[in-house]
Amino acid sequence: MTAPTKPPHTVPAPGSPGSPVDGTHLHTPVIAWFDTHARDLPWRHPEAGPWGVMVSEFMLQQTPVSRVLPVYEQWMARWPRPADLAAEAPGEAVRAWGRLGYPRRALRLHGAAVAITDRHGGDVPSDHAQLLALPGIGEYTAAAVASFAYGRRHAVLDTNVRRVFARAVTGVRYPPNATTAAERKLARALLPEEERTAARWAAASMELGALVCTAKSEACHRCPIAGQCAWRLAGKPEHEGPPRRGQTYAGTDRQVRGKLLAVLREAHTPVPQAALDRVWHEPVQRARALDGLVADGLVEPLPGGRYRLPLT
């Protein structure tokens, strides 16, 4: 008796009941495109190891590659292993973070390094649950490290991947503001069955969103799946609204926090209040920003109205 033929790996396209999308028809061209067009990034080199992948994932959150590259290189030269970072004060991580923004990521990465050193003998774990249990590691980062560093099969959903899936499969130009259960279900359904292929697909679909299927413009003439893209085939409808605008920075508390931290990063001794007062003209906003830095653990207050980066 002939064994039944296994049906192709398919997923229904949202909004098109009964109209399946064959995932394999997406995997092959996207991965082939990635094999040719992937950027040569240091965290993709074998010598970067799982720790290099983890550091890059922390740094790349809401930060473009061009800004991350020099800081990443300096960071890895100084702290090539988690134990090297764990041995330093958390304030040194904040200092080395420089102007990447969102400096709480530096504290979280330091906390993860301490936990890796204490719980896992200094080796970044490969298990998704163990990664998720580390300080500062969320669902996306755990999946990304397991996939990119260890070749494990996980749905890795960043903004770029969500945009590619929204356009190619769902048929809308932009994904929702926050990741939905439907997106997670679709991402899992689109995963190739073979583990290494799934990891390659995760990296390839992310790169496609970063280089071709971008938020500001889509280069359909360079897209390997343009002929299968549901949004393009539908005439690129705009009914879901315009692209989201970037956050304003000038004049915000974020800018004030950055200026205050810049003074503290440059100083290797406690900084008096007067030195911090000079960086921003508006006292109420300045005080609010400084209080926020203290509350976040990024700045440590000392007697006599002095401040420093945290030592513990």
N, C-alpha and C positions, 0 to 999 in steps of 0.2 A: 504494500500500500504506500503510495507516495505521500510524504509528509506535506502538510499544508504550507503554502508559501507564506512567510512572515510579511505582514503588510508594511509599507514604508512608514518611516518615523514621521508622523504628521501631527499638526496641531490646528484646531479650528481657528480661523481668523476672526477676531472679535468683530461683531457687526455683520458677519457673513455666515450664518448658521449653515452647517453642512458643507461649507467650502473649505477644504483642508489646505494647509500650507505644508508642503513636503520639506522638512527641515534639511534633509540631505542636499536639496537643490540650492540651499543657502550656504551650507557648510563648505562645500567644495570650492566655489568661486571666491568666497571671502577669505578662506585660509590660503588659497593660491595667491590671491592679491597680497595678503600679509607677508607671505614668503618673499615676495619681490619688493614690497614698498615699506616694510616695517622700519621705523627709525632705529638707528644704532644708538641705544641708550645704555648707560653704564649698568643700570640695575637689571638689564636683560643679559648681561654677560655672565657666563657660568661662575666666574670668580666672585661675583657679587654675593652669591649665596642667599639663603633665606633671610638673613639679617639685612642685607642690602635691599632685598625686595620689600621687607617690612618698613625700613626707613623711607624708601621712596614712596610707599603708599601713604604714610603719615604726611610727608611733605607735599604730595601732589593734591591733597584735599583742598579744593577751591583755590589752587595755585598753579599757574601755567608752568610747563616744562622748562621754559627758558629761564625763569627765575629760580627754579629748584636746582638746576644742574650745578652751579658753582657751590651752593651751600651743601648739596649732597656730597660732592667730591671732598670738600673740607671735612665734613662730618665723618665720612668713612675713613679718611686718612687718620683722623684723631681717635675714632672709636670703631675699629674694624670688627669688634665683637660686642655682644650685649654686655658682657661682664666689664668691658672697658668703660662703657657709659655708666653702668650701675655703680662703679667705684667713685664716680665724680658726684659733686653736689648737684641737686636739680637746677640750681641757678646757672650752672655752667652750660646746661642744655639750652636754657632760655637765652643765654648770651650767644651761643653758637647758632641759634636759630636765626639771628640777624633780622632782616626785614621781610621775612617770608609772610608775616601776618598770622593772625590767629595763634598766638604763642602758647596757648594752653596745650596745643598739640605737642610742644616740646616737653612739657611736664608729663603728659600722658605717655610719650615715647620713653621717657626716662623711667616712669613707673613700670612700663612693660619690660624694659631691660632688667630692672631689679627682679621682677617676678620670674622672668626667664632664667636668670642666674640662680635664684633661690629654689625654684620649683623644677627646673628642667636641665640643670647642670650646664647652663649657658648656651644651650642649643634651642633655636626657635622650633617649637613643636610643629608637627605636620598635621596633627589631628584638628579638625575644625572646632570641635567642642573645647579642646584645650586652648586653642587660639582665642576663642570667644570669651574664655574665662580670664584672659589677661586684662590688666587695667587699660582703659582707653581703646579697646578693640571692639568694634561693632560688627554687625552681620556682614557688611560689605568688606571691611578690611580682613576679617577672618577668611572669607571666601577667596579674596584676591591673593592673600599670602599662600593659602593651601593650594590654589590653582597655579599661580605663576611661579612659586618657589618649588613646589613638590609635584606638579602635574596632576593634581587631584580633580575630580569631577564635581564642580560646584557652579551654580549660577552666579555670575559676578555682574552685578547691576550697578554701574555708575551712570552718571548723566549721559555720557556718550553712548553707552550701550542702550539705555532706555530710549534715546532719540532714534537710533537705528531701528530698533524693534517697533517703535511707534509708527515710523514712516513705512518701513518695508513690510510689516505684517499687519499692524492695526489700521493703517491708512490715514493717520493724522500727522500733522506737521510736528507737534510738540507733545511730549509726555505730560502727565499731570505734575503739579508742583511737588508732590511727595509720592514716593514709590507706593504703589497699590498692590493689593493681594492678586489682582488680575495680572499685573505685570510680572510678579514673581512666578505665578503659575505658568505664564507664557514662556518666561525665561527657562524654567525647568523643563518644559515640554520641548523646547528647541535644542536642549543639550544633546550633543552626540552621545551615543551609548559608550563608545570606547573612551577610557579615561584620558589618555594623552591627547586624543583628538578634541575632547571637550575642553581641555585646558588651552589648547591652541585656538579653538573657536572663541573662547572668552577673551583672549588677548587680541585676536584678529578683529572681532566685532567692536571692541573698544577703540582700536586704532582706526578703524573705518569711520567711527563717529568723530574722532579727534581730527582727522585729516581731510575727509571727503564729505561726510554727511554732517556738517557742522551746524551750529545753532544759527549763525548769522547768514550763512549761505550754503547751498548744497551744490556740489560739483557732480551732477548726475552723469555728465559725460565721462567722468573718471571712475564711476561706481561699478563694481563688478556684478552687482545685482540690480542695476537700474531697470532691466527688463522684467524683473519680478516684483518691483517695489509697488505695494498697494497704493501708497499716496501718490506716486507719480502716475500710475495707470489710471487713477481717479481724476487726474487733471490738477493735482496739487491744491485741493480745497483749503480755504483759509477760515472755515467756519469756527475752528476751535480757538481763534483769537490770535493776537500778535505775539511775538516772542517776548519773554519776560525781560525787563530791563535790569541791568546790573545795579548793585547797591551803590548809593552815593557815599563817597568817602570824605571829601573835604568838609571840614567843620564838624564832623561827627565825634562822638566819644571814642570811636575806634582810632581816629587820627590822633586825638589827645593821648590816649593810652600808648600809641606807638611812639610819640615824642617823648613821653616820660620814660618808657622802657629803653629808648635809645640812649638817654643820659645814663641810666643805670647799667646798661651793657658796657658802656665805655669806661665806667668807673670800677676800680678793683678795691676800693675802700667805700665805707658808707657815705651816702650822699645826703647833704643837709637839705631841709625843706626849701630853703631859699634858692638853691640851684634848680630844683624842680619847678618852682614858681615862675622861673624865667622862660620856660618853654611854651607857656600858653597864657594869653592875656586875660581870659575870663575865669575868675576864681571859683565860681560855683561849679562850672563844668570841669575844671581842672581837679577840684577836690573830689567830685563824683567819679572821675576816671581813675584817680589814684586809689580811692576806696575800693573801686571795682577790681583793680589789680591786686590789692591786698586780699580781698575776699576770694579771688581766684587762686591764691597761692603763688602768684607770679612775683610778688614783691613782699619783702619782710620788713615791718616797721621796727625801729629800734628806739631806745630811750633818747631823749634830747631832740626829737623831731628829725631823725635821720632814717634813711631807707637803704636797702640793699636787695640784691637778688637772693632767693632762698638758699640756705645751706642744707636744709633737711627736708 
